[in-house]
Amino acid sequence: MIEHRFTNWQPWRSRGEIERLHYPGVYAIARTKEDLSGAPFDLSESIIYFGMTNALSGLIGRLRQFDDTISGRRLSHGGADRVRHRFPGYAHLASRLYVAVAQFRCDPGSSLPGDLRKMGEVARFEYLCFAAYAEKFGQLPAFNDKKAAPKFSKRMEHEG
């Protein structure tokens, strides 16, 4: 059901090559030793996170925030902060990450009814992804589960 909306998997380091990242949308991040480069999106246990954005900066901005956080450059993404807690070594982690996106063509700066409806579809689609994953695997992706996945920044607060 959700699979047809996503692009093929791209290596994390090649995420900027995905077309139309300036649009809002939902993104899936997988962590695996398997080379998923160019493979069609599928709902697999290697998916560690689903996220979405309706921001003016689109998917490219949100993926940049994710990367900034897992690399330790800047804390700007809560889900990535949880990933960093478990996998603090950026180079090793990034070499195993893959991303697929579902873009929604609309203007997030607009208040036109059609654009507002599309932005609502983005939020709804993220929850459809959560539901599909939970149906198939009996739980949320590891780093969407806020109770089970602590944040790196919280660890630093306790140690500091």
Backbone hydrogen bonds in HBPLUS format (Angstrom, degrees):
<---DONOR---> <-ACCEPTOR-->    atom                        ^
c    i                          cat <-CA-CA->   ^        H-A-AA   ^      H-
h    n   atom  resd res      DA  || num        DHA   H-A  angle D-A-AA Bond
n    s   type  num  typ     dist DA aas  dist angle  dist       angle   num
A0005-ARG N   A0002-ILE O   3.07 MM   3  5.84 158.8  2.12 124.8 130.7     1
A0006-PHE N   A0003-GLU O   3.29 MM   3  5.81 150.1  2.39 114.4 121.3     2
A0007-THR N   A0101-VAL O   2.81 MM  94  5.46 142.3  1.95 141.0 151.5     3
A0009-TRP N   A0039-ALA O   2.81 MM  30  5.47 160.2  1.85 165.3 165.4     4
A0038-GLY N   A0009-TRP O   2.79 MM  29  5.25 154.4  1.86 155.2 153.1     5
A0010-GLN N   A0099-VAL O   2.89 MM  89  5.31 146.2  2.00 138.3 149.0     6
A0099-VAL N   A0010-GLN O   2.82 MM  89  5.31 156.3  1.87 150.8 158.1     7
A0014-SER N   A0011-PRO O   2.84 MM   3  5.28 150.4  1.92 114.5 124.3     8
A0012-TRP N   A0097-LEU O   2.85 MM  85  5.18 153.9  1.92 141.0 133.2     9
A0015-ARG N   A0012-TRP O   3.15 MM   3  5.26 164.1  2.18 116.7 116.1    10
A0017-GLU N   A0014-SER O   2.94 MM   3  5.66 165.1  1.97 124.9 129.9    11
A0018-ILE N   A0015-ARG O   3.16 MM   3  5.76 169.1  2.18 118.1 121.5    12
A0023-TYR N   A0020-ARG O   3.35 MM   3  6.03 171.3  2.36 115.8 118.2    13
A0059-LEU N   A0021-LEU O   2.89 MM  38  4.99 109.0  2.40 140.3 158.5    14
A0060-ILE N   A0021-LEU O   2.90 MM  39  5.06 154.6  1.96 138.5 136.5    15
A0059-LEU N   A0023-TYR O   2.95 MM  36  6.12 146.9  2.06 149.5 146.7    16
A0104-PHE N   A0024-PRO O   2.94 MM  80  5.67 155.5  2.00 155.6 151.6    17
A0025-GLY N   A0053-THR O   3.07 MM  28  5.60 150.9  2.16 145.3 154.2    18
A0053-THR N   A0025-GLY O   2.89 MM  28  5.60 144.4  2.01 156.2 167.0    19
A0026-VAL N   A0102-ALA O   3.04 MM  76  5.20 151.3  2.12 140.4 145.8    20
A0102-ALA N   A0026-VAL O   2.77 MM  76  5.20 157.0  1.82 161.5 164.6    21
A0027-TYR N   A0051-GLY O   2.79 MM  24  5.32 159.5  1.83 144.6 150.0    22
A0051-GLY N   A0027-TYR O   2.93 MM  24  5.32 156.8  1.98 151.0 156.9    23
A0028-ALA N   A0100-ALA O   2.84 MM  72  5.34 163.0  1.87 161.7 166.2    24
A0100-ALA N   A0028-ALA O   3.07 MM  72  5.34 151.6  2.15 145.7 152.9    25
A0029-ILE N   A0049-TYR O   2.86 MM  20  5.25 159.4  1.90 158.4 161.3    26
A0048-ILE N   A0029-ILE O   2.74 MM  19  5.88 156.0  1.80 153.8 160.8    27
A0049-TYR N   A0029-ILE O   3.32 MM  20  5.25 144.6  2.46 146.4 146.4    28
A0030-ALA N   A0098-TYR O   2.87 MM  68  5.11 160.9  1.91 142.7 149.3    29
A0098-TYR N   A0030-ALA O   2.86 MM  68  5.11 147.1  1.97 146.7 151.9    30
A0031-ARG N   A0046-SER O   2.82 MM  15  5.46 152.9  1.89 152.3 152.2    31
A0032-THR N   A0096-ARG O   2.93 MM  64  5.29 158.6  1.98 147.0 150.0    32
A0039-ALA N   A0036-LEU O   2.82 MM   3  5.28 165.2  1.84 138.8 142.3    33
A0047-ILE N   A0044-SER O   3.13 MM   3  5.92 169.1  2.15 119.6 123.0    34
A0143-PHE N   A0048-ILE O   3.00 MM  95  5.80 159.0  2.05 154.2 161.0    35
A0058-GLY N   A0055-ALA O   2.99 MM   3  5.37 162.2  2.02 113.3 118.9    36
A0061-GLY N   A0057-SER O   3.21 MM   4  4.80 149.9  2.30 125.1 125.8    37
A0062-ARG N   A0058-GLY O   3.23 MM   4  6.59 157.1  2.29 147.9 154.4    38
A0063-LEU N   A0059-LEU O   2.85 MM   4  6.01 164.3  1.88 158.8 162.6    39
A0064-ARG N   A0060-ILE O   3.02 MM   4  6.10 145.7  2.14 137.3 146.7    40
A0065-GLN N   A0061-GLY O   3.01 MM   4  6.30 151.7  2.09 142.2 149.5    41
A0066-PHE N   A0062-ARG O   2.99 MM   4  6.30 153.2  2.06 145.3 152.6    42
A0067-ASP N   A0063-LEU O   2.97 MM   4  6.20 162.7  2.00 146.9 151.0    43
A0068-ASP N   A0064-ARG O   2.78 MM   4  6.01 161.8  1.81 153.2 158.7    44
A0069-THR N   A0065-GLN O   3.05 MM   4  6.20 149.9  2.14 143.6 150.7    45
A0070-ILE N   A0066-PHE O   2.96 MM   4  6.30 169.5  1.97 158.7 160.8    46
A0071-SER N   A0067-ASP O   2.96 MM   4  5.93 146.6  2.08 147.9 156.3    47
A0073-ARG N   A0068-ASP O   2.89 MM   5  5.02 122.0  2.23 152.0 162.1    48
A0074-ARG N   A0068-ASP O   3.15 MM   6  5.27 166.0  2.17 119.6 120.9    49
A0072-GLY N   A0069-THR O   3.07 MM   3  5.05 146.3  2.19  98.8 109.1    50
A0081-ASP N   A0077-HIS O   2.99 MM   4  6.20 139.6  2.16 143.8 155.7    51
A0081-ASP N   A0078-GLY O   3.16 MM   3  5.00 123.1  2.50  90.6 105.2    52
A0082-ARG N   A0078-GLY O   3.19 MM   4  6.59 143.3  2.34 142.9 151.5    53
A0082-ARG N   A0079-GLY O   3.12 MM   3  5.21 124.0  2.45  95.3 108.8    54
A0083-VAL N   A0079-GLY O   3.07 MM   4  6.47 151.6  2.15 143.9 152.1    55
A0084-ARG N   A0080-ALA O   2.83 MM   4  6.05 160.3  1.87 149.0 154.1    56
A0085-HIS N   A0081-ASP O   3.14 MM   4  6.32 141.2  2.29 135.7 145.1    57
A0152-PHE N   A0081-ASP O   3.00 MM  71  5.42 159.3  2.04 122.6 127.8    58
A0086-ARG N   A0083-VAL O   3.12 MM   3  5.44 122.5  2.46 103.3 116.2    59
A0087-PHE N   A0083-VAL O   2.83 MM   4  5.98 155.8  1.89 154.1 162.4    60
A0093-LEU N   A0089-GLY O   3.02 MM   4  6.11 166.5  2.04 158.7 163.1    61
A0094-ALA N   A0090-TYR O   2.76 MM   4  5.83 178.1  1.76 168.6 168.6    62
A0095-SER N   A0091-ALA O   3.18 MM   4  6.25 145.0  2.30 139.4 147.8    63
A0096-ARG N   A0093-LEU O   2.89 MM   3  5.45 157.5  1.94 118.0 125.5    64
A0097-LEU N   A0094-ALA O   3.36 MM   3  5.17 163.6  2.39  99.4 104.2    65
A0110-SER N   A0107-ASP O   3.04 MM   3  5.42 166.1  2.05 118.6 122.0    66
A0115-ASP N   A0112-LEU O   3.05 MM   3  5.46 117.5  2.46 110.7 125.1    67
A0116-LEU N   A0112-LEU O   2.97 MM   4  6.22 164.0  2.00 161.6 166.9    68
A0117-ARG N   A0113-PRO O   2.89 MM   4  6.08 155.4  1.95 150.2 156.6    69
A0118-LYS N   A0114-GLY O   3.07 MM   4  6.30 156.9  2.12 142.8 148.9    70
A0119-MET N   A0115-ASP O   2.95 MM   4  6.25 157.1  2.01 150.3 156.2    71
A0120-GLY N   A0116-LEU O   3.03 MM   4  6.29 146.0  2.15 142.1 151.3    72
A0121-GLU N   A0117-ARG O   2.91 MM   4  6.27 143.0  2.05 144.1 155.1    73
A0121-GLU N   A0118-LYS O   3.00 MM   3  4.88 117.9  2.40  91.0 107.0    74
A0122-VAL N   A0118-LYS O   3.01 MM   4  6.42 141.6  2.17 145.1 155.4    75
A0123-ALA N   A0119-MET O   3.34 MM   4  6.70 163.1  2.37 146.7 148.1    76
A0124-ARG N   A0120-GLY O   2.98 MM   4  6.21 161.4  2.01 148.5 154.4    77
A0125-PHE N   A0121-GLU O   2.77 MM   4  5.86 156.8  1.82 146.5 153.1    78
A0126-GLU N   A0122-VAL O   3.08 MM   4  6.42 152.0  2.16 151.6 158.1    79
A0127-TYR N   A0123-ALA O   3.39 MM   4  6.74 157.3  2.44 144.9 149.7    80
A0128-LEU N   A0124-ARG O   2.92 MM   4  6.28 144.7  2.05 146.9 158.2    81
A0129-CYS N   A0125-PHE O   2.92 MM   4  6.21 148.3  2.02 147.9 155.9    82
A0130-PHE N   A0126-GLU O   3.00 MM   4  6.41 155.7  2.06 147.0 153.4    83
A0131-ALA N   A0127-TYR O   2.91 MM   4  6.10 163.7  1.94 146.8 151.2    84
A0132-ALA N   A0128-LEU O   2.89 MM   4  6.06 160.8  1.93 146.7 152.0    85
A0133-TYR N   A0129-CYS O   2.97 MM   4  6.12 163.7  2.00 151.4 155.7    86
A0134-ALA N   A0130-PHE O   2.86 MM   4  6.06 167.3  1.87 154.6 158.6    87
A0135-GLU N   A0131-ALA O   2.83 MM   4  5.96 153.4  1.90 148.9 156.2    88
A0136-LYS N   A0132-ALA O   3.07 MM   4  6.22 156.4  2.12 143.7 149.5    89
A0137-PHE N   A0133-TYR O   2.79 MM   4  5.91 162.4  1.82 159.9 165.0    90
A0138-GLY N   A0134-ALA O   2.71 MM   4  4.64 134.9  1.91 126.9 132.5    91
A0144-ASN N   A0141-PRO O   2.98 MM   3  5.44 165.6  2.00 123.3 128.0    92
A0149-ALA N   A0145-ASP O   3.06 MM   4  6.08 132.5  2.29 152.5 165.9    93
A0155-ARG N   A0151-LYS O   3.32 MM   4  6.69 148.8  2.42 140.4 148.3    94
A0155-ARG N   A0152-PHE O   3.01 MM   3  5.15 119.3  2.39  99.1 114.4    95
A0156-MET N   A0152-PHE O   3.04 MM   4  6.41 154.3  2.11 151.9 159.3    96
A0157-GLU N   A0153-SER O   3.06 MM   4  6.30 145.6  2.19 138.0 146.6    97
A0158-HIS N   A0154-LYS O   3.16 MM   4  6.44 154.7  2.23 145.8 151.0    98
A0159-GLU N   A0155-ARG O   2.98 MM   4  6.23 149.1  2.08 147.6 156.8    99
A0160-GLY N   A0156-MET O   2.84 MM   4  5.75 141.6  1.99 142.7 152.3   100
